[in-house]
Amino acid sequence: MSLVPLLVLAMSIPWLREYPTRVQVMGLAICLVGCGVFFAPGLQAGEPLGLAVTGAGLVAFAAFGILGREVARDGTAGTLALTAFPLGFGGIALLPLAFAVEGLPRMAAPGIGIVLWLALVNTALAYLLYNHALQTLTALEMNLLLNLSPFATALIALLALGERLQGVQYVGMVVAIVGVALAQWRRNGRPSPPETV
């Protein structure tokens, strides 16, 4: 998922006419290096089918970000509609398949609470904020911010589960955060003018 901003950059220039500054491209490169350092200790050779499915998912998520930015920027749909329609469409499409494959779920109260939390906070609220931010942030800026998510997850896992990170992973986190910060930089707080890279 750390590679999504690269695809977003490649798609946003011709589709959205959003041109990053040199500083933003440098921030993207620094962020990718930091993410590479962070994830390097856990990387292993993967199955070709798994890599193909992941690759298709990356392209789809990048396209989702580009289309979402276009709609949010142009104001053709409100934040609530932009969030509810894709989630509702996806849920309605996948629910019959889930029942056919898995059957009716049987969960205890804690499991129901976890599912509700994931549905309402980690999905609905998160996408509501994501789509709202796309009104102001470029597709590249928003998707680079998402690269901070694994770091927050790692820190929560450290505090809640005692899972330890390697020293090099902390270095990767800092490098990636510096890259994301650079990519967010704009002159005078306004969107950057087109600049060739």
LINZIUR-V711180 format. One record per helix or strand of 2 or more residues. SS is the DSSP state (H for helix, E for strand). FROM is the first residue (numbers start at 0). TO is the last residue. If there is no record, write none. Layout:
SS;FROM;TO
SS;FROM;TO
//
This chain:
H;3;15
H;21;39
H;47;73
H;78;101
H;108;132
H;138;160
H;166;182
H;186;188
//
